[in-house]
Amino acid sequence: MKNQRNKFSPSFKAKVALEAIKGLKTIAQIASEHQVHATQVNAWKKQFLENADSIFESKSKKAAPSKDEITAPLYEEIGRLKMDVKWLEKKL
């Protein structure tokens, strides 16, 4: 029989990480309660604490694309249009 990997949802991971951060139960208790390995609980806790500052960032900061992301498609379109113009000039 093939072992299947468990895929946990982000909300489940956050719930387990918050329980670990609160410290009301030991990591071993949390791990056995949710049927995950203690190492995994510690990893989720560490990941949660490292990325906690991004929760309070404004959405406009996150969604702002870089200058290259904006200009690259425009330059591609300019190149295509120039090729079309040259082709049309040749055909006329």
Gaussian input, Z-matrix of N, CA and C with variables (Angstrom, degrees):
# hf/3-21g

backbone

0 1
 N
 C     1     B1
 C     2     B2     1     A1
 N     3     B3     2     A2     1     D1
 C     4     B4     3     A3     2     D2
 C     5     B5     4     A4     3     D3
 N     6     B6     5     A5     4     D4
 C     7     B7     6     A6     5     D5
 C     8     B8     7     A7     6     D6
 N     9     B9     8     A8     7     D7
 C    10    B10     9     A9     8     D8
 C    11    B11    10    A10     9     D9
 N    12    B12    11    A11    10    D10
 C    13    B13    12    A12    11    D11
 C    14    B14    13    A13    12    D12
 N    15    B15    14    A14    13    D13
 C    16    B16    15    A15    14    D14
 C    17    B17    16    A16    15    D15
 N    18    B18    17    A17    16    D16
 C    19    B19    18    A18    17    D17
 C    20    B20    19    A19    18    D18
 N    21    B21    20    A20    19    D19
 C    22    B22    21    A21    20    D20
 C    23    B23    22    A22    21    D21
 N    24    B24    23    A23    22    D22
 C    25    B25    24    A24    23    D23
 C    26    B26    25    A25    24    D24
 N    27    B27    26    A26    25    D25
 C    28    B28    27    A27    26    D26
 C    29    B29    28    A28    27    D27
 N    30    B30    29    A29    28    D28
 C    31    B31    30    A30    29    D29
 C    32    B32    31    A31    30    D30
 N    33    B33    32    A32    31    D31
 C    34    B34    33    A33    32    D32
 C    35    B35    34    A34    33    D33
 N    36    B36    35    A35    34    D34
 C    37    B37    36    A36    35    D35
 C    38    B38    37    A37    36    D36
 N    39    B39    38    A38    37    D37
 C    40    B40    39    A39    38    D38
 C    41    B41    40    A40    39    D39
 N    42    B42    41    A41    40    D40
 C    43    B43    42    A42    41    D41
 C    44    B44    43    A43    42    D42
 N    45    B45    44    A44    43    D43
 C    46    B46    45    A45    44    D44
 C    47    B47    46    A46    45    D45
 N    48    B48    47    A47    46    D46
 C    49    B49    48    A48    47    D47
 C    50    B50    49    A49    48    D48
 N    51    B51    50    A50    49    D49
 C    52    B52    51    A51    50    D50
 C    53    B53    52    A52    51    D51
 N    54    B54    53    A53    52    D52
 C    55    B55    54    A54    53    D53
 C    56    B56    55    A55    54    D54
 N    57    B57    56    A56    55    D55
 C    58    B58    57    A57    56    D56
 C    59    B59    58    A58    57    D57
 N    60    B60    59    A59    58    D58
 C    61    B61    60    A60    59    D59
 C    62    B62    61    A61    60    D60
 N    63    B63    62    A62    61    D61
 C    64    B64    63    A63    62    D62
 C    65    B65    64    A64    63    D63
 N    66    B66    65    A65    64    D64
 C    67    B67    66    A66    65    D65
 C    68    B68    67    A67    66    D66
 N    69    B69    68    A68    67    D67
 C    70    B70    69    A69    68    D68
 C    71    B71    70    A70    69    D69
 N    72    B72    71    A71    70    D70
 C    73    B73    72    A72    71    D71
 C    74    B74    73    A73    72    D72
 N    75    B75    74    A74    73    D73
 C    76    B76    75    A75    74    D74
 C    77    B77    76    A76    75    D75
 N    78    B78    77    A77    76    D76
 C    79    B79    78    A78    77    D77
 C    80    B80    79    A79    78    D78
 N    81    B81    80    A80    79    D79
 C    82    B82    81    A81    80    D80
 C    83    B83    82    A82    81    D81
 N    84    B84    83    A83    82    D82
 C    85    B85    84    A84    83    D83
 C    86    B86    85    A85    84    D84
 N    87    B87    86    A86    85    D85
 C    88    B88    87    A87    86    D86
 C    89    B89    88    A88    87    D87
 N    90    B90    89    A89    88    D88
 C    91    B91    90    A90    89    D89
 C    92    B92    91    A91    90    D90
 N    93    B93    92    A92    91    D91
 C    94    B94    93    A93    92    D92
 C    95    B95    94    A94    93    D93
 N    96    B96    95    A95    94    D94
 C    97    B97    96    A96    95    D95
 C    98    B98    97    A97    96    D96
 N    99    B99    98    A98    97    D97
 C   100   B100    99    A99    98    D98
 C   101   B101   100   A100    99    D99
 N   102   B102   101   A101   100   D100
 C   103   B103   102   A102   101   D101
 C   104   B104   103   A103   102   D102
 N   105   B105   104   A104   103   D103
 C   106   B106   105   A105   104   D104
 C   107   B107   106   A106   105   D105
 N   108   B108   107   A107   106   D106
 C   109   B109   108   A108   107   D107
 C   110   B110   109   A109   108   D108
 N   111   B111   110   A110   109   D109
 C   112   B112   111   A111   110   D110
 C   113   B113   112   A112   111   D111
 N   114   B114   113   A113   112   D112
 C   115   B115   114   A114   113   D113
 C   116   B116   115   A115   114   D114
 N   117   B117   116   A116   115   D115
 C   118   B118   117   A117   116   D116
 C   119   B119   118   A118   117   D117
 N   120   B120   119   A119   118   D118
 C   121   B121   120   A120   119   D119
 C   122   B122   121   A121   120   D120
 N   123   B123   122   A122   121   D121
 C   124   B124   123   A123   122   D122
 C   125   B125   124   A124   123   D123
 N   126   B126   125   A125   124   D124
 C   127   B127   126   A126   125   D125
 C   128   B128   127   A127   126   D126
 N   129   B129   128   A128   127   D127
 C   130   B130   129   A129   128   D128
 C   131   B131   130   A130   129   D129
 N   132   B132   131   A131   130   D130
 C   133   B133   132   A132   131   D131
 C   134   B134   133   A133   132   D132
 N   135   B135   134   A134   133   D133
 C   136   B136   135   A135   134   D134
 C   137   B137   136   A136   135   D135
 N   138   B138   137   A137   136   D136
 C   139   B139   138   A138   137   D137
 C   140   B140   139   A139   138   D138
 N   141   B141   140   A140   139   D139
 C   142   B142   141   A141   140   D140
 C   143   B143   142   A142   141   D141
 N   144   B144   143   A143   142   D142
 C   145   B145   144   A144   143   D143
 C   146   B146   145   A145   144   D144
 N   147   B147   146   A146   145   D145
 C   148   B148   147   A147   146   D146
 C   149   B149   148   A148   147   D147
 N   150   B150   149   A149   148   D148
 C   151   B151   150   A150   149   D149
 C   152   B152   151   A151   150   D150
 N   153   B153   152   A152   151   D151
 C   154   B154   153   A153   152   D152
 C   155   B155   154   A154   153   D153
 N   156   B156   155   A155   154   D154
 C   157   B157   156   A156   155   D155
 C   158   B158   157   A157   156   D156
 N   159   B159   158   A158   157   D157
 C   160   B160   159   A159   158   D158
 C   161   B161   160   A160   159   D159
 N   162   B162   161   A161   160   D160
 C   163   B163   162   A162   161   D161
 C   164   B164   163   A163   162   D162
 N   165   B165   164   A164   163   D163
 C   166   B166   165   A165   164   D164
 C   167   B167   166   A166   165   D165
 N   168   B168   167   A167   166   D166
 C   169   B169   168   A168   167   D167
 C   170   B170   169   A169   168   D168
 N   171   B171   170   A170   169   D169
 C   172   B172   171   A171   170   D170
 C   173   B173   172   A172   171   D171
 N   174   B174   173   A173   172   D172
 C   175   B175   174   A174   173   D173
 C   176   B176   175   A175   174   D174
 N   177   B177   176   A176   175   D175
 C   178   B178   177   A177   176   D176
 C   179   B179   178   A178   177   D177
 N   180   B180   179   A179   178   D178
 C   181   B181   180   A180   179   D179
 C   182   B182   181   A181   180   D180
 N   183   B183   182   A182   181   D181
 C   184   B184   183   A183   182   D182
 C   185   B185   184   A184   183   D183
 N   186   B186   185   A185   184   D184
 C   187   B187   186   A186   185   D185
 C   188   B188   187   A187   186   D186
 N   189   B189   188   A188   187   D187
 C   190   B190   189   A189   188   D188
 C   191   B191   190   A190   189   D189
 N   192   B192   191   A191   190   D190
 C   193   B193   192   A192   191   D191
 C   194   B194   193   A193   192   D192
 N   195   B195   194   A194   193   D193
 C   196   B196   195   A195   194   D194
 C   197   B197   196   A196   195   D195
 N   198   B198   197   A197   196   D196
 C   199   B199   198   A198   197   D197
 C   200   B200   199   A199   198   D198
 N   201   B201   200   A200   199   D199
 C   202   B202   201   A201   200   D200
 C   203   B203   202   A202   201   D201
 N   204   B204   203   A203   202   D202
 C   205   B205   204   A204   203   D203
 C   206   B206   205   A205   204   D204
 N   207   B207   206   A206   205   D205
 C   208   B208   207   A207   206   D206
 C   209   B209   208   A208   207   D207
 N   210   B210   209   A209   208   D208
 C   211   B211   210   A210   209   D209
 C   212   B212   211   A211   210   D210
 N   213   B213   212   A212   211   D211
 C   214   B214   213   A213   212   D212
 C   215   B215   214   A214   213   D213
 N   216   B216   215   A215   214   D214
 C   217   B217   216   A216   215   D215
 C   218   B218   217   A217   216   D216
 N   219   B219   218   A218   217   D217
 C   220   B220   219   A219   218   D218
 C   221   B221   220   A220   219   D219
 N   222   B222   221   A221   220   D220
 C   223   B223   222   A222   221   D221
 C   224   B224   223   A223   222   D222
 N   225   B225   224   A224   223   D223
 C   226   B226   225   A225   224   D224
 C   227   B227   226   A226   225   D225
 N   228   B228   227   A227   226   D226
 C   229   B229   228   A228   227   D227
 C   230   B230   229   A229   228   D228
 N   231   B231   230   A230   229   D229
 C   232   B232   231   A231   230   D230
 C   233   B233   232   A232   231   D231
 N   234   B234   233   A233   232   D232
 C   235   B235   234   A234   233   D233
 C   236   B236   235   A235   234   D234
 N   237   B237   236   A236   235   D235
 C   238   B238   237   A237   236   D236
 C   239   B239   238   A238   237   D237
 N   240   B240   239   A239   238   D238
 C   241   B241   240   A240   239   D239
 C   242   B242   241   A241   240   D240
 N   243   B243   242   A242   241   D241
 C   244   B244   243   A243   242   D242
 C   245   B245   244   A244   243   D243
 N   246   B246   245   A245   244   D244
 C   247   B247   246   A246   245   D245
 C   248   B248   247   A247   246   D246
 N   249   B249   248   A248   247   D247
 C   250   B250   249   A249   248   D248
 C   251   B251   250   A250   249   D249
 N   252   B252   251   A251   250   D250
 C   253   B253   252   A252   251   D251
 C   254   B254   253   A253   252   D252
 N   255   B255   254   A254   253   D253
 C   256   B256   255   A255   254   D254
 C   257   B257   256   A256   255   D255
 N   258   B258   257   A257   256   D256
 C   259   B259   258   A258   257   D257
 C   260   B260   259   A259   258   D258
 N   261   B261   260   A260   259   D259
 C   262   B262   261   A261   260   D260
 C   263   B263   262   A262   261   D261
 N   264   B264   263   A263   262   D262
 C   265   B265   264   A264   263   D263
 C   266   B266   265   A265   264   D264
 N   267   B267   266   A266   265   D265
 C   268   B268   267   A267   266   D266
 C   269   B269   268   A268   267   D267
 N   270   B270   269   A269   268   D268
 C   271   B271   270   A270   269   D269
 C   272   B272   271   A271   270   D270
 N   273   B273   272   A272   271   D271
 C   274   B274   273   A273   272   D272
 C   275   B275   274   A274   273   D273

   B1=1.4413
   B2=1.5213
   B3=1.2964
   B4=1.4505
   B5=1.5330
   B6=1.3173
   B7=1.4683
   B8=1.5187
   B9=1.3225
   B10=1.4614
   B11=1.5182
   B12=1.3159
   B13=1.4531
   B14=1.5160
   B15=1.3156
   B16=1.4560
   B17=1.5094
   B18=1.3109
   B19=1.4621
   B20=1.5128
   B21=1.3236
   B22=1.4544
   B23=1.5173
   B24=1.3151
   B25=1.4602
   B26=1.5218
   B27=1.3268
   B28=1.4688
   B29=1.5261
   B30=1.3330
   B31=1.4640
   B32=1.5295
   B33=1.3399
   B34=1.4638
   B35=1.5264
   B36=1.3424
   B37=1.4663
   B38=1.5233
   B39=1.3381
   B40=1.4615
   B41=1.5305
   B42=1.3227
   B43=1.4657
   B44=1.5265
   B45=1.3365
   B46=1.4589
   B47=1.5301
   B48=1.3311
   B49=1.4641
   B50=1.5332
   B51=1.3182
   B52=1.4646
   B53=1.5278
   B54=1.3071
   B55=1.4628
   B56=1.5196
   B57=1.3361
   B58=1.4689
   B59=1.5222
   B60=1.3147
   B61=1.4619
   B62=1.5244
   B63=1.3254
   B64=1.4683
   B65=1.5181
   B66=1.3133
   B67=1.4495
   B68=1.5194
   B69=1.3225
   B70=1.4594
   B71=1.5211
   B72=1.3327
   B73=1.4515
   B74=1.5158
   B75=1.3134
   B76=1.4571
   B77=1.5290
   B78=1.3111
   B79=1.4685
   B80=1.5277
   B81=1.3222
   B82=1.4586
   B83=1.5297
   B84=1.3321
   B85=1.4655
   B86=1.5225
   B87=1.3128
   B88=1.4719
   B89=1.5244
   B90=1.3315
   B91=1.4638
   B92=1.5244
   B93=1.3186
   B94=1.4665
   B95=1.5292
   B96=1.3069
   B97=1.4637
   B98=1.5231
   B99=1.3387
   B100=1.4688
   B101=1.5334
   B102=1.3231
   B103=1.4592
   B104=1.5300
   B105=1.3296
   B106=1.4644
   B107=1.5257
   B108=1.3134
   B109=1.4556
   B110=1.5291
   B111=1.3185
   B112=1.4595
   B113=1.5267
   B114=1.3147
   B115=1.4646
   B116=1.5251
   B117=1.3216
   B118=1.4649
   B119=1.5228
   B120=1.3254
   B121=1.4669
   B122=1.5235
   B123=1.3291
   B124=1.4665
   B125=1.5221
   B126=1.3211
   B127=1.4666
   B128=1.5235
   B129=1.3293
   B130=1.4643
   B131=1.5299
   B132=1.3237
   B133=1.4662
   B134=1.5275
   B135=1.3245
   B136=1.4683
   B137=1.5268
   B138=1.3352
   B139=1.4614
   B140=1.5266
   B141=1.3183
   B142=1.4574
   B143=1.5200
   B144=1.3234
   B145=1.4616
   B146=1.5272
   B147=1.3354
   B148=1.4652
   B149=1.5167
   B150=1.3269
   B151=1.4592
   B152=1.5199
   B153=1.3171
   B154=1.4567
   B155=1.5279
   B156=1.3258
   B157=1.4563
   B158=1.5267
   B159=1.3195
   B160=1.4623
   B161=1.5288
   B162=1.3068
   B163=1.4650
   B164=1.5191
   B165=1.3126
   B166=1.4556
   B167=1.5232
   B168=1.3362
   B169=1.4596
   B170=1.5164
   B171=1.3313
   B172=1.4609
   B173=1.5220
   B174=1.3063
   B175=1.4568
   B176=1.5227
   B177=1.3136
   B178=1.4573
   B179=1.5270
   B180=1.3143
   B181=1.4623
   B182=1.5159
   B183=1.3422
   B184=1.4536
   B185=1.5186
   B186=1.3209
   B187=1.4527
   B188=1.5319
   B189=1.3063
   B190=1.4600
   B191=1.5302
   B192=1.3294
   B193=1.4670
   B194=1.5250
   B195=1.3045
   B196=1.4568
   B197=1.5262
   B198=1.3092
   B199=1.4630
   B200=1.5284
   B201=1.3332
   B202=1.4652
   B203=1.5249
   B204=1.3373
   B205=1.4627
   B206=1.5238
   B207=1.3160
   B208=1.4664
   B209=1.5255
   B210=1.3323
   B211=1.4573
   B212=1.5264
   B213=1.3212
   B214=1.4686
   B215=1.5283
   B216=1.3353
   B217=1.4699
   B218=1.5321
   B219=1.3265
   B220=1.4647
   B221=1.5263
   B222=1.3298
   B223=1.4603
   B224=1.5335
   B225=1.3193
   B226=1.4681
   B227=1.5254
   B228=1.3220
   B229=1.4649
   B230=1.5350
   B231=1.3274
   B232=1.4679
   B233=1.5266
   B234=1.3238
   B235=1.4630
   B236=1.5165
   B237=1.3289
   B238=1.4640
   B239=1.5309
   B240=1.3151
   B241=1.4609
   B242=1.5253
   B243=1.3293
   B244=1.4617
   B245=1.5255
   B246=1.3286
   B247=1.4631
   B248=1.5325
   B249=1.3304
   B250=1.4636
   B251=1.5227
   B252=1.3364
   B253=1.4686
   B254=1.5227
   B255=1.3248
   B256=1.4641
   B257=1.5218
   B258=1.3197
   B259=1.4517
   B260=1.5182
   B261=1.3379
   B262=1.4527
   B263=1.5263
   B264=1.3495
   B265=1.4597
   B266=1.5299
   B267=1.3128
   B268=1.4417
   B269=1.5391
   B270=1.3001
   B271=1.4545
   B272=1.5336
   B273=1.3258
   B274=1.4570
   B275=1.5160
   A1=109.48
   A2=115.91
   A3=121.73
   A4=110.18
   A5=115.92
   A6=119.53
   A7=109.43
   A8=115.19
   A9=120.03
   A10=109.66
   A11=116.13
   A12=120.56
   A13=109.82
   A14=115.24
   A15=119.80
   A16=109.59
   A17=116.25
   A18=121.38
   A19=107.23
   A20=115.33
   A21=121.04
   A22=109.95
   A23=116.15
   A24=121.04
   A25=109.48
   A26=116.41
   A27=119.38
   A28=112.99
   A29=117.33
   A30=118.98
   A31=111.06
   A32=116.84
   A33=120.44
   A34=110.41
   A35=115.89
   A36=119.96
   A37=110.84
   A38=116.51
   A39=120.64
   A40=110.62
   A41=116.72
   A42=121.39
   A43=110.45
   A44=116.56
   A45=121.08
   A46=110.45
   A47=117.02
   A48=120.78
   A49=110.69
   A50=117.47
   A51=120.07
   A52=111.48
   A53=116.82
   A54=119.63
   A55=110.47
   A56=116.09
   A57=120.09
   A58=110.88
   A59=116.98
   A60=120.84
   A61=110.88
   A62=116.30
   A63=119.94
   A64=111.58
   A65=117.16
   A66=121.13
   A67=114.72
   A68=118.23
   A69=120.54
   A70=111.70
   A71=116.66
   A72=123.03
   A73=108.34
   A74=116.29
   A75=119.34
   A76=108.89
   A77=115.21
   A78=120.82
   A79=109.96
   A80=116.42
   A81=120.45
   A82=111.57
   A83=116.18
   A84=119.94
   A85=110.80
   A86=116.32
   A87=120.80
   A88=110.25
   A89=115.69
   A90=120.24
   A91=111.42
   A92=117.32
   A93=119.28
   A94=110.84
   A95=117.39
   A96=121.10
   A97=111.75
   A98=116.89
   A99=121.74
   A100=112.49
   A101=116.86
   A102=123.43
   A103=112.58
   A104=115.34
   A105=122.42
   A106=107.36
   A107=116.49
   A108=120.76
   A109=109.68
   A110=116.52
   A111=121.73
   A112=111.71
   A113=116.40
   A114=120.42
   A115=110.57
   A116=116.03
   A117=120.64
   A118=110.46
   A119=117.37
   A120=121.42
   A121=109.45
   A122=116.65
   A123=119.76
   A124=111.58
   A125=117.66
   A126=120.79
   A127=110.65
   A128=117.26
   A129=120.70
   A130=110.84
   A131=116.32
   A132=120.95
   A133=110.11
   A134=116.19
   A135=120.93
   A136=110.54
   A137=116.56
   A138=121.13
   A139=110.78
   A140=116.82
   A141=121.40
   A142=110.51
   A143=117.19
   A144=121.01
   A145=111.70
   A146=117.60
   A147=120.51
   A148=112.17
   A149=117.61
   A150=121.18
   A151=113.33
   A152=117.84
   A153=120.93
   A154=111.61
   A155=118.44
   A156=120.07
   A157=112.31
   A158=117.74
   A159=120.13
   A160=112.38
   A161=117.65
   A162=121.17
   A163=110.55
   A164=117.24
   A165=121.32
   A166=113.88
   A167=117.94
   A168=120.47
   A169=109.36
   A170=115.08
   A171=118.13
   A172=109.77
   A173=116.04
   A174=120.42
   A175=111.31
   A176=117.59
   A177=119.42
   A178=111.36
   A179=117.76
   A180=120.78
   A181=111.07
   A182=116.54
   A183=120.84
   A184=111.31
   A185=116.96
   A186=121.82
   A187=113.04
   A188=118.62
   A189=120.97
   A190=110.29
   A191=117.29
   A192=119.58
   A193=110.89
   A194=116.19
   A195=120.21
   A196=110.12
   A197=115.35
   A198=121.15
   A199=111.10
   A200=116.49
   A201=120.61
   A202=111.92
   A203=116.24
   A204=119.50
   A205=111.37
   A206=116.69
   A207=120.70
   A208=110.80
   A209=116.95
   A210=120.26
   A211=114.22
   A212=118.54
   A213=120.55
   A214=112.77
   A215=120.14
   A216=118.75
   A217=112.77
   A218=116.56
   A219=119.61
   A220=110.88
   A221=116.60
   A222=119.92
   A223=111.33
   A224=116.65
   A225=119.65
   A226=110.69
   A227=116.03
   A228=120.38
   A229=110.98
   A230=116.61
   A231=120.28
   A232=109.94
   A233=116.78
   A234=120.69
   A235=111.89
   A236=116.77
   A237=120.28
   A238=110.82
   A239=116.95
   A240=120.80
   A241=111.48
   A242=117.01
   A243=120.19
   A244=110.63
   A245=115.94
   A246=119.74
   A247=110.48
   A248=117.46
   A249=121.18
   A250=111.02
   A251=116.18
   A252=120.08
   A253=110.32
   A254=117.29
   A255=120.28
   A256=110.98
   A257=117.64
   A258=121.58
   A259=110.96
   A260=117.11
   A261=120.94
   A262=111.61
   A263=117.07
   A264=120.27
   A265=110.49
   A266=116.67
   A267=121.94
   A268=110.52
   A269=117.93
   A270=122.32
   A271=112.01
   A272=117.77
   A273=120.21
   A274=108.67
   D1=137.30
   D2=-176.33
   D3=-86.30
   D4=133.48
   D5=176.37
   D6=-78.05
   D7=130.29
   D8=178.85
   D9=-101.89
   D10=138.96
   D11=177.38
   D12=-76.72
   D13=141.19
   D14=175.28
   D15=-81.83
   D16=137.61
   D17=176.22
   D18=-114.96
   D19=112.44
   D20=-176.81
   D21=-96.91
   D22=142.68
   D23=179.92
   D24=-74.90
   D25=155.29
   D26=177.82
   D27=-59.99
   D28=-33.55
   D29=179.59
   D30=-68.41
   D31=-36.97
   D32=176.85
   D33=-65.09
   D34=-43.37
   D35=179.59
   D36=-61.83
   D37=-42.27
   D38=179.73
   D39=-64.28
   D40=-40.76
   D41=179.88
   D42=-61.54
   D43=-46.35
   D44=-179.88
   D45=-66.48
   D46=-41.44
   D47=-179.81
   D48=-64.20
   D49=-39.83
   D50=178.36
   D51=-65.32
   D52=-39.06
   D53=176.17
   D54=-61.12
   D55=-41.02
   D56=-179.75
   D57=-67.85
   D58=-36.77
   D59=-179.49
   D60=-69.44
   D61=-38.67
   D62=179.80
   D63=-59.67
   D64=-37.91
   D65=176.33
   D66=79.01
   D67=15.90
   D68=179.03
   D69=-73.78
   D70=-26.99
   D71=177.47
   D72=-124.47
   D73=159.61
   D74=175.90
   D75=-75.96
   D76=162.68
   D77=179.16
   D78=-61.02
   D79=-38.64
   D80=-179.92
   D81=-64.11
   D82=-39.34
   D83=178.23
   D84=-65.77
   D85=-43.94
   D86=179.38
   D87=-63.01
   D88=-43.40
   D89=-178.69
   D90=-62.85
   D91=-44.50
   D92=-178.97
   D93=-70.90
   D94=-34.36
   D95=179.28
   D96=-64.10
   D97=-39.44
   D98=-177.30
   D99=-99.44
   D100=1.87
   D101=177.67
   D102=58.33
   D103=47.58
   D104=173.09
   D105=-128.77
   D106=166.19
   D107=-179.72
   D108=-79.18
   D109=148.05
   D110=-178.90
   D111=-61.48
   D112=-35.09
   D113=177.63
   D114=-62.40
   D115=-38.03
   D116=179.43
   D117=-66.97
   D118=-39.16
   D119=177.88
   D120=-62.38
   D121=-44.47
   D122=178.39
   D123=-63.53
   D124=-38.19
   D125=179.29
   D126=-65.60
   D127=-43.20
   D128=178.74
   D129=-64.91
   D130=-38.40
   D131=178.34
   D132=-63.22
   D133=-46.10
   D134=179.94
   D135=-63.06
   D136=-44.34
   D137=179.77
   D138=-63.04
   D139=-40.41
   D140=179.32
   D141=-62.94
   D142=-45.37
   D143=-178.86
   D144=-67.29
   D145=-36.65
   D146=179.22
   D147=-67.89
   D148=-33.88
   D149=-176.19
   D150=-102.87
   D151=12.08
   D152=-177.41
   D153=-65.83
   D154=-31.67
   D155=-178.17
   D156=-68.28
   D157=-25.79
   D158=-179.46
   D159=-72.22
   D160=-17.27
   D161=179.26
   D162=-64.70
   D163=-36.01
   D164=-173.80
   D165=-95.43
   D166=4.47
   D167=175.75
   D168=-73.28
   D169=149.52
   D170=178.44
   D171=-71.68
   D172=151.24
   D173=-177.56
   D174=-68.34
   D175=-29.54
   D176=-179.70
   D177=-66.76
   D178=-32.41
   D179=177.50
   D180=-67.22
   D181=-43.03
   D182=-177.67
   D183=-67.27
   D184=-42.66
   D185=-171.12
   D186=-82.97
   D187=-8.64
   D188=-177.11
   D189=-68.88
   D190=113.52
   D191=179.19
   D192=-74.59
   D193=154.85
   D194=179.94
   D195=-74.95
   D196=167.97
   D197=-178.72
   D198=-62.15
   D199=-40.16
   D200=179.74
   D201=-64.90
   D202=-37.39
   D203=179.49
   D204=-65.80
   D205=-30.34
   D206=179.89
   D207=-79.30
   D208=-44.24
   D209=-171.79
   D210=-80.98
   D211=-28.16
   D212=-176.95
   D213=-57.22
   D214=-49.77
   D215=179.06
   D216=-64.59
   D217=-31.03
   D218=179.53
   D219=-67.56
   D220=-42.77
   D221=177.95
   D222=-65.40
   D223=-35.41
   D224=176.73
   D225=-63.80
   D226=-42.47
   D227=179.30
   D228=-65.26
   D229=-40.16
   D230=177.36
   D231=-60.80
   D232=-44.15
   D233=178.83
   D234=-60.99
   D235=-42.82
   D236=178.83
   D237=-63.64
   D238=-43.06
   D239=-178.76
   D240=-65.61
   D241=-38.58
   D242=177.19
   D243=-63.22
   D244=-40.98
   D245=178.07
   D246=-63.52
   D247=-39.76
   D248=178.72
   D249=-63.88
   D250=-42.22
   D251=179.82
   D252=-63.28
   D253=-44.87
   D254=178.94
   D255=-61.95
   D256=-41.08
   D257=179.30
   D258=-64.47
   D259=-42.12
   D260=179.42
   D261=-67.06
   D262=-38.70
   D263=177.52
   D264=-62.77
   D265=-39.13
   D266=-179.81
   D267=-67.82
   D268=-38.48
   D269=-178.24
   D270=-73.32
   D271=-28.30
   D272=-179.49
   D273=-79.67

